[in-house]
């Protein structure tokens, strides 16, 4: 019985000493002081939610593909038939070749882009368009630095 009361007295004295030195209030406030600073550092942080990769063709082709395709198509069309049929096949081959050559040129010059959707730590979503293949995986933590995504 006496041992319990001595232990209780020691605990009470230690608690009073801790309160008197001011260590306990400081310890209670130390964690909240750290937390806002951590949030402020991570205002530009987020998590990748999705990636969408696509090819964007140039607005205009140079015409080299169309001209080359017209020549090749015209030559191939000229090999078909005789007389008026040959002339019609040549024209059709030139037109078809020009279209095909133009499409081929635009596909060759197409550039790959990736839209990266990020759920920001502060709430909300932002989408970043990057040139090239995806650099980030879904669920990866990223940070926005100078308007660009970094690890």
Phi, psi and omega in degrees: 000318182290326179298320179296318181289326177294316179298316179297322179293317179298316179297319180294319180294317179297317179298319178294322180293319180295316179295323182292326181281344179083011180289320183297313178297325179294317180296324180290330182270345185296318182294314179296328179296323181288322186297312179298325179295319179296321178292320181297322179291335186252020178296334180259015180266158178192181180235132179292126181261320181202160174233138175229114182256137180208165177255138177244120180280153176295153181299321180226146173267158183287339182102346180298318179296320179294316180294315179298318179295323179295318180296311181296315179298320178296318179296318179292319179295328180292341181279351185258137172067193178211161178064228182294327178297322179294317179298316179297318179294323178296314180296314180298319178296320180294316180294312179297319179294322178296316179297312181297317179297321178296315180296318179298315179299316181295322178293322179294320182274359180295144180246146181270134177231154177230127172267120180252119179262128185236132172271115185283152180294333181277358182103154180087174183232149174227147178244130180243130178259123180239146177279133177105186181288162181298136178258343185240146178265156175299136180090352181284139179276131182228170178224147178265123180228117182055039177079004180239156178274136175225160178281000000 
